[in-house]
Amino acid sequence: MAVLGAGIGGLTAAAALLRRGLDVQVYEQAGELREVGVGLHLGSNGARLLHRLGLGAELDRVAVRPAAMEVRSFGDGAVFARQPMGKTWEAEYGAPYYTVHRADLLAALAALIPPGRLALGRRCTGFEESDAGVRLAFADGTEATADVLVGADGVHSVVRRAVAGAQRPVFSGVTAYRGVVPAGETPSLARDTMFVWAGGPSRLLAYPVSGGRLFTFVAVVPDGGAAPESWSATGSADEVVRALAAGEPAVREIAAAVGEVGRWSLWDREPLDRWSTARTTLLGDAAHPMLPHHGQGANQAIEDAIALAACLARTPRGPHGPAAALDDYERLRRPHTRRVQLGSRDGGSMRLGGDAPAPASAAAPAGRPREGSAAALGSMVEDVGWVQRYDVEAALADA
Ligand code: FAD
């Protein structure tokens, strides 16, 4: 099996395939697994699978299990709504909910892959599929062959272009500024809580990562001028300070601590009608790039990876084995991820922003949620309940 891309999806796929005794080689364009990115949400649906891969103790070490999610008024800090997480969430959805730095999760996954199985500095420029297998070509002039090619090569996937044709990105109308701030510089924020500030000109999220030492912030602002889709584009601290200037003191505390800023112009794609050919398939962002509003990008990639490994492992060997396995995989995953991909467009936590800031006299007493927003938060949680509860291995067993 050749897995193209050592992101969260590719590394999970490699770990799951190796665990099932399959022969795997991962090819990654980057020269090293760099610490790029900020925080991610690891929902119960992704966390249960990583626990089964043996990463429970490591996640408890590097990630955070938030005790609650609190929605506050952007302007005056009044608590709109508070959702218990922690044990309550785990009891409801059968596995913990984590917030984790992308670099910490990548490192934990990479530790599951023996050194010889991961080839760095190998940018794939194209591939050819025949009845006998797949031949990959790399920018450094080298080639490799495999029985099956897994395109886990992210939003700009070369494999997707070959399997499904060129697709136009769809701009969401918003841009997110993101980064991390030291928790020591935001003393008014509890280190075990996820925060959302709504009802202002920007919507701000902040959640603890790296054992609570850092807060990831994501400031979502309306943006008429769509910048190109990129994980490495940068913004400036001044832009964030301006976007958050009208916020309550805790919002400005975050703004004052901002250092490096990523500028994340939010695009997605229409769901694909097919993911696979006889020997090639897609997973993660290569298959279904989605907006971040349900916090599911990494989780859906993890589910894909586990499902793909199971389908490949249980298919009889022989010339038609890969095609049957890829067909099973796609039939299970395409309808599910389509629903999550389209659901993520609905705006998720953006609907909390519908609450105009109430006048000061109408502010709820400290710690007491305002009506309306509590209902919006409740409906948001209901929206993602089916995603959090989903167990892809149980679904495979049923299928
Ligand atoms: P990705 O995580 O995009 O991984 C794809 C991998 O394929 C990359 O390592 C890439 O270098 C490699 N690749 C691409 N093309 C080729 C090629 N031609 N040849 C060889 N290798 C190739 N999500 C968040 O929620 N918060 C973040 O802060 C965040 N930061 C990110 C930073 C970066 C640099 C990237 C790439 C993604 C980031 N994401 C972030 C996205 C998130 O990781 C994904 O949405 C999700 O984990 C699905 O991952 P994936 O494995 O499908 O794709």
Residues whose N, C-alpha, C, O or C-beta is under 5 A from the ligand:
A	BS01	FAD	L4 G5 A6 G7 I8 G9 G10 Y27 E28 Q29 A30 V36 G37 V38 G39 L40 R102 R122 R123 C124 A152 D153 G154 V155 V158 W231 L283 G284 D285 A286 G297 A298 A301
